[in-house]
Amino acid sequence: MLPASYFLVDSVVFRLEALHTTASAIFTQNIMLAWQGGTINTGHAILVHMWSLSVEEQFYLVIPFLLVVTPRTMFRYLLPALWIASFIVNICQMIPIDTSQNYVSTFGRAWQILTGSILAVWVADGMPYFVRVVKERVPASSLSTLGMVMIGYSVSYFTFSSSYPGYTGLLPVIGTALVITAGTNTSMAVRFLNCKIMQWIGLISYPLYLWAYALTGLMNNHYNARIYSVSLLVIPVSFFLSWLSTETIERYFRNNDNISFKVNLTLTWMITLSALGLTITLCQ
């Protein structure tokens, strides 16, 4: 996207995207955005959405270390404690009028990722008593349907003015946890998620997020158009590029058992992209 932006955007935006490239390559983009006030330009930014990957990688650097130094018997206590601490940070950071910094905060977002980690530990080591009681008394189909309704409500009614993540962030996270906890059942919600088209979209979902946002920002800058006016072109191109990325890059990495090669290639790309972005930022 950076080479394309050289031809399609003005020099000010190009320099900004180079800076975002450097920050995202070393997984610090959310920190950079927080220093800038946490503002995310949803209409004309091209690479600003990579901040979520920075949050994710920071989480994966810290949590595995904590799990290594913590006895396994303490996992079921450590992760919920971290969840509570992160959620408290999330709520406290929502108190000021300007909550944009909380939006990109790793500490304020960790509870969302920890929810999946807690579910994984519960599956491996056994679920707590209150979860077992719920699963025994509430049909799995009801849990999954309720979860889908919560997710659907979040998608339909959350807007840019919604106080998010805050308390409202619980709705899609708990909804997703309910769907996962319910497991396989015969509900309409599960049948919907099990259809091949939904499984395919799930497979390419993260590349789709990366490509769609970047292409939308690129076209908005070049054509000075609103998102809706370019969406018809962005959608099919995003799906194609996401499929291509999944089949070539992701599948190759997933099926390659040479860990040292993966690490070396990743580090090479990180250094190359960060150096390229930094050079452009300083020279422009």
Phi, psi and omega in degrees: 000329181295314176299322180294321181294336178299324182268340191249350182232167179284170187296327180293313179293320180299317179296320178296318180293328176296319177295319177296324179298314178299313182295319181289328181294331179251017173058044178231016186295323179295326177293318178298318179294322178296319177297329180275005180102001178078010183286131177240113178280102187283346184266319189240357176286146183253313184245007184295335182290351179291353178303327182294327176292325177297316178300315182298314182291324175299320177298315183287343175278327186269310186299313178302323177298316179297323180289328179293320184271000181252133176304142184302326180297342182264356183304315185292346177259324182295311185295314175298325178296318177294322178300312181297316180298316180294320181293323176297317176300317179302315181290318181295325181285348178273352184292317179298160179297318179270104184256011185295328180293326178297331183298327183251011184280128176295319180294324180278350180251344187302326183300329179293317178287325180297334178302316176293323179297319179295318178299320180296319178294320179298320179295320182283320187251000181101138183280150177299164184302314185294329178288319178298320179297317179298316181293329179284326186263338181249125180302143180301325180296325178291320179297314182292322179294316177300317179299317179293324177296318179296318178294316180298321178296318180299316181294322187279326191245347176286135179231180178296337181272354180293143179282093187228139006284304177048208177293327183296336179296341178295328187299302180291329182290312178294322177302315178296319179298322179295318180297317180292316181296323181297330179070202181282128175207185187261014182292159179297325180299315181290320177299323178296315181289335182275351180293151189298323182294321179290322177295323178293317178297319177298323180295323183256012190299317183288313173303326179296319177298316182294314183288315185297316181295314182296316180293322178297313178297321180296315181288325177296322178291317185286318184260357183050046184245159176285157183304318185294330183285342180248359187297325182297328177275322183295320186299304181295323179296319179297317179297318180295312181294326178293317176298316181297318179297318180295315184287332183260296187284304185296313182295325179296314180294321183293324185268353180271120184271358181279094185294318181298323177295317179299315182295314181296318180294319179297314180296322179297315179294320179299313181293318182296312182293318180294320179293318179297312180296319180293320179297316179295319181299318183282331185268339183289000000 
